[in-house]
Amino acid sequence: MLYPEATARIPSDEAGFLLNLNTGPRMDFRVDEDPGAIERHWFPLDREIVRTSGVALTGPPPEALFAAIPRAVLLPVVRESLDWYRAAGHSGAESDAVLNACRSLRWFRQDVWSSKSEAGAWVLEHTSDRELVAAALDSRRGGTGPAREEVARFVDGALAELSGHRL
C-alpha cells in the first residue's frame, strides 16, 4: 500500500491510496491505482491495523503517521467488509471470511487488531463454533476449509453482534 501523507493523517473511511499492490501465496497478484475502482473497506482497516500493529523499518513509528480512525467511523467499515464476504460471487474465500469475522469480533470485543490467524486462535477460546474456526485455520495449512453454509451462519452471527444484537 502507498498512501499520500494527507490520507494517512486524516481519520477517514475512504480508500485514499495511491497504489494497492497485493501479492502473496494465498492471493492473485493485483495492482490498483484508482481508489474509486475497488472496494473501499479494506483500506481504512489496513490503515488502522498498521497504526496499531505496524513496525517501521525506517522513519517515524506508524502511530505517529496514521491518524486513529474513531470506532464510530470504523464500525460501518468493518460491517461492510463482512457484507462483502456474504455477497454472491465470493465463494472460495470461505476461510478468509471466517477469519476476517474472527478479527472483527476480537476488535469489537477487545479493541484489538491482530492477524487473521491470531484472531482465529483467540476466537477458538470464545466460541461454540470451534470446529468451524479450526477448519478455517487448518485451510491456511492446506486443509479443506469450512463449508459455505456454515461460513454464512458464522459471518451472519458476527454481523449481528457488530450491529448490537447476538443471534
KEKE-3310 file (N, C-alpha, C; in steps of 0.2 Angstrom, whole numbers, plus 5000, padded with zeros to 4 digits):
npx = (5004:5002:5000:4996:5002:4993:4981:4984:4985:4972:4958:4949:4936:4938:4945:4958:4971:4987:4993:4989:4995:4994:5001:5006:5006:4993:4985:4979:4989:4988:4986:4981:4977:4967:4957:4944:4939:4939:4934:4931:4932:4943:4954:4953:4953:4966:4974:4971:4975:4989:4992:4991:4998:5008:5026:5039:5051:5060:5061:5048:5037:5022:5011:5013:5012:4999:4983:4972:4957:4941:4931:4917:4917:4924:4917:4905:4913:4919:4908:4904:4915:4913:4900:4904:4910:4898:4891:4886:4896:4909:4913:4925:4932:4930:4937:4944:4934:4928:4940:4942:4930:4932:4943:4936:4927:4936:4941:4930:4925:4937:4944:4956:4967:4972:4982:4974:4975:4979:4968:4959:4963:4961:4947:4944:4944:4933:4921:4907:4908:4920:4925:4922:4930:4942:4944:4944:4957:4965:4964:4973:4984:4984:4973:4955:4945:4931:4913:4903:4889:4890:4899:4892:4882:4891:4897:4885:4881:4892:4890:4878:4881:4890:4881:4874:4866:4865:4864)
npy = (4994:5011:5027:5044:5056:5065:5057:5047:5055:5059:5054:5044:5036:5033:5025:5031:5028:5028:5018:5001:4986:4969:4954:4937:4921:4916:4923:4931:4940:4958:4974:4991:5007:5016:5022:5023:5012:5000:4990:5000:4997:4989:4997:5008:4999:4993:5004:5007:4995:4995:5007:5003:4991:4990:4990:5001:5001:5010:5028:5037:5030:5020:5024:5038:5043:5038:5043:5040:5031:5034:5024:5024:5028:5018:5006:5004:5002:4990:4981:4982:4976:4962:4961:4960:4948:4940:4943:4937:4927:4927:4915:4902:4909:4906:4902:4914:4922:4918:4920:4934:4938:4933:4941:4954:4952:4951:4963:4971:4967:4968:4979:4976:4974:4961:4948:4938:4924:4924:4930:4920:4910:4916:4917:4904:4901:4908:4904:4894:4888:4880:4870:4875:4887:4881:4873:4883:4889:4878:4877:4886:4880:4871:4862:4857:4867:4876:4873:4882:4885:4885:4894:4906:4907:4909:4921:4929:4929:4936:4948:4952:4953:4964:4973:4975:4966:4949:4933)
npz = (5000:4996:5003:5001:5012:5017:5017:5026:5038:5041:5049:5041:5032:5019:5004:4998:4993:4984:4978:4977:4980:4979:4984:4986:4994:4995:4987:4972:4961:4961:4956:4959:4955:4956:4968:4968:4961:4967:4981:4995:5009:5013:5015:5025:5036:5034:5036:5050:5056:5053:5060:5073:5075:5066:5061:5060:5047:5044:5048:5056:5069:5065:5072:5074:5061:5055:5057:5071:5068:5072:5082:5079:5066:5060:5063:5054:5042:5045:5046:5033:5027:5031:5025:5012:5010:5011:5000:4984:4973:4979:4983:4988:4996:5009:5021:5023:5025:5037:5046:5045:5050:5063:5067:5066:5077:5087:5088:5090:5102:5111:5107:5099:5086:5076:5067:5055:5058:5072:5077:5074:5083:5095:5095:5095:5109:5113:5108:5102:5090:5087:5079:5066:5066:5068:5056:5047:5051:5048:5035:5030:5031:5021:5023:5020:5023:5029:5026:5015:5019:5033:5035:5031:5041:5052:5049:5048:5061:5067:5061:5066:5080:5079:5075:5086:5092:5097:5088)
capx = (5000:5005:4996:4998:5003:4986:4976:4987:4984:4965:4954:4944:4934:4939:4951:4963:4978:4990:4995:4987:4999:4993:5005:5006:5005:4986:4981:4981:4993:4984:4988:4976:4979:4961:4954:4936:4938:4939:4930:4935:4933:4950:4959:4953:4955:4973:4977:4971:4979:4996:4993:4991:5002:5014:5033:5043:5058:5064:5057:5044:5033:5016:5006:5015:5010:4992:4978:4967:4951:4936:4927:4910:4919:4927:4912:4902:4918:4920:4902:4905:4920:4909:4895:4907:4910:4892:4889:4887:4902:4915:4915:4932:4935:4927:4942:4946:4928:4928:4945:4940:4924:4936:4947:4931:4924:4941:4942:4923:4925:4943:4948:4962:4968:4978:4982:4968:4977:4979:4961:4955:4966:4958:4940:4943:4943:4927:4915:4905:4910:4927:4926:4922:4936:4948:4944:4947:4964:4968:4964:4979:4990:4982:4966:4950:4942:4924:4908:4900:4883:4892:4903:4887:4880:4896:4898:4879:4882:4897:4887:4873:4885:4893:4875:4872:4862:4868:4860)
capy = (5000:5018:5032:5050:5058:5068:5052:5044:5059:5061:5049:5044:5029:5032:5021:5036:5025:5030:5011:4995:4980:4963:4948:4933:4914:4914:4928:4933:4946:4963:4981:4996:5014:5021:5021:5023:5006:4994:4990:5004:4994:4986:5002:5011:4994:4992:5010:5006:4989:4997:5011:5000:4985:4991:4991:5005:4999:5017:5033:5038:5024:5021:5028:5045:5044:5037:5046:5035:5031:5033:5017:5026:5028:5011:5000:5003:4999:4983:4978:4982:4970:4956:4960:4959:4941:4937:4944:4932:4928:4927:4908:4901:4914:4904:4903:4921:4925:4916:4923:4941:4938:4932:4948:4959:4951:4952:4971:4974:4965:4970:4984:4974:4971:4956:4944:4933:4918:4926:4931:4914:4907:4919:4915:4897:4901:4912:4902:4887:4886:4879:4866:4879:4891:4877:4871:4889:4890:4872:4878:4890:4875:4866:4859:4858:4873:4875:4873:4889:4886:4886:4901:4911:4907:4912:4928:4932:4930:4941:4954:4953:4956:4971:4978:4976:4960:4942:4928)
capz = (5000:4996:5004:5002:5019:5018:5018:5032:5044:5042:5051:5036:5030:5012:5002:4998:4992:4978:4975:4980:4977:4983:4982:4992:4992:4995:4983:4965:4960:4959:4956:4958:4956:4957:4974:4966:4956:4971:4987:5000:5016:5015:5016:5032:5040:5034:5040:5057:5058:5053:5065:5080:5075:5062:5063:5055:5045:5044:5049:5062:5070:5061:5076:5073:5054:5054:5062:5073:5065:5078:5082:5076:5059:5058:5064:5047:5038:5047:5044:5026:5025:5031:5020:5005:5010:5011:4993:4979:4969:4983:4986:4988:5001:5015:5027:5024:5028:5044:5050:5045:5055:5070:5068:5068:5083:5093:5088:5093:5110:5115:5104:5097:5079:5076:5061:5055:5062:5079:5079:5074:5089:5100:5095:5097:5116:5115:5103:5102:5083:5087:5073:5060:5066:5067:5049:5043:5052:5045:5027:5029:5030:5016:5024:5016:5025:5031:5021:5014:5023:5040:5035:5031:5048:5057:5047:5050:5069:5068:5059:5071:5086:5077:5075:5093:5095:5095:5085)
cpx = (5004:5000:4999:4998:4996:4981:4978:4985:4977:4962:4948:4942:4935:4945:4958:4970:4980:4991:4993:4991:4998:4997:5005:5004:4997:4982:4983:4984:4988:4987:4982:4979:4974:4957:4946:4934:4938:4935:4934:4936:4939:4955:4959:4955:4963:4976:4977:4975:4987:4997:4994:4996:5008:5021:5036:5050:5063:5059:5053:5039:5026:5011:5007:5013:5002:4988:4973:4960:4946:4932:4920:4911:4920:4922:4908:4906:4919:4914:4902:4909:4916:4904:4898:4908:4904:4889:4890:4893:4909:4916:4922:4936:4933:4931:4943:4940:4927:4933:4944:4935:4927:4939:4942:4928:4929:4941:4936:4923:4931:4946:4955:4962:4973:4977:4976:4969:4977:4972:4957:4957:4962:4950:4939:4942:4936:4921:4913:4906:4917:4929:4927:4928:4942:4949:4947:4954:4968:4969:4970:4985:4989:4976:4961:4946:4934:4919:4905:4894:4885:4896:4898:4884:4884:4896:4891:4879:4886:4894:4882:4876:4887:4887:4872:4867:4865:4862:4859)
cpy = (5006:5023:5039:5052:5061:5063:5049:5048:5061:5054:5048:5037:5028:5028:5025:5033:5028:5023:5006:4989:4974:4958:4944:4926:4912:4919:4929:4939:4952:4970:4986:5003:5019:5018:5020:5016:5000:4995:4995:5002:4992:4991:5006:5006:4993:4998:5009:5001:4991:5002:5008:4994:4985:4992:4995:5002:5005:5022:5033:5031:5025:5025:5036:5047:5044:5039:5040:5036:5030:5027:5018:5026:5021:5005:4999:5000:4991:4979:4977:4977:4963:4955:4958:4951:4937:4938:4938:4933:4928:4920:4907:4905:4912:4905:4910:4924:4924:4920:4930:4942:4938:4939:4953:4958:4953:4960:4974:4972:4968:4976:4983:4971:4966:4953:4940:4927:4919:4927:4925:4910:4910:4917:4908:4896:4905:4910:4895:4884:4884:4875:4870:4884:4887:4875:4877:4890:4884:4873:4882:4886:4869:4861:4861:4864:4871:4876:4880:4890:4888:4893:4907:4912:4911:4919:4932:4934:4935:4948:4956:4956:4963:4976:4979:4971:4954:4938:4922)
cpz = (5000:4997:5004:5010:5021:5020:5025:5038:5045:5044:5047:5034:5022:5010:5002:4996:4985:4974:4979:4977:4981:4980:4988:4990:4991:4991:4976:4965:4958:4960:4955:4959:4957:4963:4973:4963:4960:4978:4992:5006:5018:5018:5023:5037:5040:5037:5047:5060:5058:5059:5072:5080:5071:5065:5058:5053:5045:5045:5055:5063:5067:5065:5076:5066:5053:5059:5064:5070:5071:5077:5078:5068:5056:5058:5057:5042:5039:5045:5036:5023:5025:5027:5013:5005:5009:5004:4989:4975:4973:4986:4985:4993:5008:5021:5028:5027:5035:5048:5050:5050:5062:5071:5070:5075:5089:5093:5092:5100:5114:5112:5102:5090:5080:5069:5061:5059:5069:5081:5079:5081:5095:5101:5097:5105:5118:5110:5104:5095:5082:5081:5067:5060:5065:5060:5045:5044:5048:5038:5025:5028:5025:5017:5019:5017:5027:5025:5021:5018:5030:5040:5035:5038:5053:5055:5049:5057:5070:5066:5064:5077:5084:5076:5081:5096:5092:5092:5090)
residu = (MET:LEU:TYR:PRO:GLU:ALA:THR:ALA:ARG:ILE:PRO:SER:ASP:GLU:ALA:GLY:PHE:LEU:LEU:ASN:LEU:ASN:THR:GLY:PRO:ARG:MET:ASP:PHE:ARG:VAL:ASP:GLU:ASP:PRO:GLY:ALA:ILE:GLU:ARG:HIS:TRP:PHE:PRO:LEU:ASP:ARG:GLU:ILE:VAL:ARG:THR:SER:GLY:VAL:ALA:LEU:THR:GLY:PRO:PRO:PRO:GLU:ALA:LEU:PHE:ALA:ALA:ILE:PRO:ARG:ALA:VAL:LEU:LEU:PRO:VAL:VAL:ARG:GLU:SER:LEU:ASP:TRP:TYR:ARG:ALA:ALA:GLY:HIS:SER:GLY:ALA:GLU:SER:ASP:ALA:VAL:LEU:ASN:ALA:CYS:ARG:SER:LEU:ARG:TRP:PHE:ARG:GLN:ASP:VAL:TRP:SER:SER:LYS:SER:GLU:ALA:GLY:ALA:TRP:VAL:LEU:GLU:HIS:THR:SER:ASP:ARG:GLU:LEU:VAL:ALA:ALA:ALA:LEU:ASP:SER:ARG:ARG:GLY:GLY:THR:GLY:PRO:ALA:ARG:GLU:GLU:VAL:ALA:ARG:PHE:VAL:ASP:GLY:ALA:LEU:ALA:GLU:LEU:SER:GLY:HIS:ARG:LEU)
# end
